[in-house]
Amino acid sequence: MIYVLQAFAIQKTQERKMVKPALRVEKIPPYLFARIDKKKTEAKSRGIDLIDFGIGDPDIPTPKNIIEKMKEAIYDPKNHRYPSYEGMLEFRQAVSEWYKKRFEVTLDPKDEVVTLIGSKEGIAHMPWAYVENGDIALVPSPGYPVYKIMTILAGGNPYIMPLKEENGFLPRFDLIPEDILYKAKIMFINYPNNPTGAHAKDDFFENTLKIAEKYNILICHDAAYSEIAYDGYKPRSILEFDKDKKYSVEFHSLSKTYCMTGWRIGFAVGNKDAIYNLGKLKTNVDSGVFQAIQVAGIEALTGSQNSVEDIKKIFQRRRDAVVEGLKTVGINVTKPLATFYIWAKVPEGYTSADFCEKLIEETGIVVTPGSGFGDEGEGYFRIAITIDEDRIDEAIKRLKSLKI
Ligand SMILES: *Cc1c(COP(=O)(O)O)cnc(C)c1O
């Protein structure tokens, strides 16, 4: 009898281990970089010195003034308590000041700004606030994977807007069927763009807002790279065009501008209703950003911006080194005016994944296969210039020995 019970108990625990995950989780497409990760591990175990252009995470430390501010703020007991859901008013005021200076757009810090735990968090929650079962969200491909996956998780249907090289990696609204546009509730756009490095001109924002008005679509502009631009180019905010903030929200991040990816702070601004609804949803998910980080964020936005200029100079030199270096091995790419990504075509006869695997195996160079950013990214690979120039030179040397 005891044995039977023990056996039953064992069986029961074994069953427990296999609780079926929710369908919504099962539906998430498999991790597309799994193959690359495996190759990386294999190469490392063979003693290969990897040069990793894979991750879009700046290698440069956070500027000192921001760290110093954090050091002070962390000792202040009032920062040890739950922060306010929508973010400290002082942080939202700093955002509003920064916006005014940078874009000449006026934002009410009380209801047109919300603090985010990194912009990814806000982007991820947007479909939860706006997309219901079967609703359509327009998402770019290639693109930051969060737009599509979170739409699926919210029960919605992502409708893919292909970003093609011949269109400057901008979506063609005239190719989207009208019934789709009427059904769509939100649209994600992202300029300067990850992964293509493309930027949008004024008329693109104007056209996007016309679509938003005609079909009643909320535009979600991911502006994570608005400050990482070169050669005098100044990316614009969609709110410069949507003057009454009727149709759009914009997501910003301190991660890339101030090399603060690990700190987790960003913000969303724009249409009051959208900010309210996103904030309302968030009150049930998280409890805001650690206040000491918000205090550091205020320093980032309102303190000296010299570090941003220095960071950009570093990226610009790396960009030039990579673009020139690729040319010497017969890979011609457009020099991006913004972001820290270079988007290049894989050589004839390879898929993105095959080429990226070959690169790791034969040269130890890691790049990201374009197909990881959606089907439309097939045929390309992405180089993140988040490693220093010596390593870039070394990578170009190794590329010269690659037999394609
Ligand atoms: C890095 C990145 C983000 C997210 O940045 P956070 O660290 O969450 O602020 C959002 N969108 C794009 C396109 C990015 O590349």
The ligand as an SDF file (V2000), in Angstrom:
LIG
                    3D

 15 15  0  0  0  0  0  0  0  0999 V2000
   17.1810   49.0210  -27.5630 C   0  0  0  0  0  0  0  0  0  0  0  0
   15.8390   49.2180  -28.1790 C   0  0  0  0  0  0  0  0  0  0  0  0
   14.7070   49.4480  -27.3950 C   0  0  0  0  0  0  0  0  0  0  0  0
   14.6440   49.2390  -25.9010 C   0  0  0  0  0  0  0  0  0  0  0  0
   15.3950   49.9890  -25.1560 O   0  0  0  0  0  0  0  0  0  0  0  0
   15.2190   50.0160  -23.5700 P   0  0  0  0  0  0  0  0  0  0  0  0
   16.5370   49.6030  -23.0450 O   0  0  0  0  0  0  0  0  0  0  0  0
   14.1310   49.0760  -23.1700 O   0  0  0  0  0  0  0  0  0  0  0  0
   14.8500   51.4150  -23.2720 O   0  0  0  0  0  0  0  0  0  0  0  0
   13.5230   49.7450  -28.0260 C   0  0  0  0  0  0  0  0  0  0  0  0
   13.4350   49.7820  -29.3520 N   0  0  0  0  0  0  0  0  0  0  0  0
   14.4920   49.5380  -30.1360 C   0  0  0  0  0  0  0  0  0  0  0  0
   14.3140   49.5850  -31.5980 C   0  0  0  0  0  0  0  0  0  0  0  0
   15.7220   49.2320  -29.5780 C   0  0  0  0  0  0  0  0  0  0  0  0
   16.7490   48.9190  -30.3670 O   0  0  0  0  0  0  0  0  0  0  0  0
  1  2  1  0
  2  3  1  0
  2 14  2  0
  3  4  1  0
  3 10  2  0
  4  5  1  0
  5  6  1  0
  6  7  2  0
  6  8  1  0
  6  9  1  0
 10 11  1  0
 11 12  2  0
 12 13  1  0
 12 14  1  0
 14 15  1  0
M  END
$$$$
